[in-house]
């Protein structure tokens, strides 16, 4: 058996993303007795009994796919509890959290869920070996290794069930690899030993990949879902306080109108129930029912148009964060983020404005929802994490339809959002550095300051070829801060939880190379050519050249060599830059280093 402490350490490494909170949220949304049509249908029963190996549920936005996947997970959980050689693992992909769109995190999570057999608490040897060679020595696990370990674990069970929800919320640049892996996994195991269930919209690349796999496929049509939608409406009309003032006649009108207009969309019904609940008298309800928005776009436009003028600017800023931040923000983080001015000259100033995030919830509750507090985080309201309520909200905000429509003021783009978020993060760090470093005092992980320290370079990197010069200057200032930034979060050592008093950090040039900040690198070197030592030693990878080679950053490798970096400098994790490039499979960099005399 693995000792308890080691077990917990390995589990923490595997559970870097926890899908149980997504599952719990979806279970709460489910009404009793809904989804039984799926559990009692021939496709599901055959899939559960081990035929064909794959079941794909697909349907339009807002038709309840994620709630159905939670219904399946619960049903399979009950089966696994009664059979010792059965196992279940699941993963919810989500548009609102980049950590939950990541293949490595998905594989780690699935591996982490499967070893927990009722009869033993030990970890499979493959998992412990993988941890020793990666997590324990601060090295990222490779996808190839993770796939292999997962397959080995699956072979240790009589039957394994894997449920993957919302494939369409995975960015297209990652989706091809995910779909290929699903095909490989199905081919590696016979249908009797592995059953995979996936949900998604019927998008072209997903349809093309999954149809080749000869699995079961269920299209979530309006006719199939309408009885569940009716049950959901009835429960809401009976249970929600806002409807208690209305007669049965009015409630019947609401039910009839919403069922006939829903076209199989739970999401549409849910938004309209919230609007109808606010009506004060029967006439207002009937007026609203006569003017029902025909689709989700029309609902979102109506909600945004109704936002009071004094709140518009802050709501728009909040929408940028909710749509594109690297992780969902807490209420208190968002309150601070939206009042920071996008003006480099005002970076050191405290904002005079205060934004009440609770007003965000009351103004547009249909657009925003809360996540549960995470492990180790306070459960107070300020620590609740906010996200857009549904993928379709983000799609509307970034669409040409929104840009051309009456709510064009709220139209957002990824580039503009990254510019605004980069501004806010750099501004917060520079204000903090002006207040004097808080060395020895831990920065709260749920503070906006910590979010800024951890993610500013992610936002900045995606706009560094288009950002205005003052923003570059601010980025270089933060890179040169050293301790005042790195004590909060050191990307060279992200596992470090507390700053070490004796720690000395590598120079700014090292972090430009590590983080692939090409434009900041050029600005730093051109401005301070004499002061920048490209051969400075330090950091996990020993020097800037090895850090750049490890990350496959060819432009920076080239720039370092042009400025006299020692191509054969020893030290660091890989020993030298050539080893780093070779181990990480970056062939152009290997060739470049060999041309420059690496040995």
Secondary structure by P-SEA (a helix, b strand, c coil): cccaaaaaaaaaaaacccaaaaaaaaaaaccccccccccccaaaaaaaaccccbbbbbbcccccaaaaaaaaaaaaaaaaaacccbbbbbbbbbccccccccaaaaaaaaaaacccccccccccaaaaaaaaacccccbbbbaaaaaaaaaaaaaaccbbbbbbcccccccccaaaaaaaaaaaaaaacccccbbbbbbbcccaaaaaaaaaaccbbbbbcccccaaaaaaaaaaaaacccccccccaaaaaaaaaaaaaaccccaaaaaaaaaaaaacccaaaaaaaaaaccccaaaaaaaaaaaccccaaaaaaaaaaaaccccccccaaaaaaaaacccccccccccccccccaaaaaaacccccccccccccccccccccccccccaaaaaaaacccccccccccccccaaaaaaaaaaaaaaaaaaaaaaccccccccccccaaaaaaccaaaaaaaccccccaaaaaaaaaaaaccccccccccccccccccccccbbbbcaaaaaaaacaaaaaaaaaaaccccccccccccccccaaaaaaaacaaaaaaaaaaacccccccccccccaaaaaaaacaaaaaaaaaaaccc
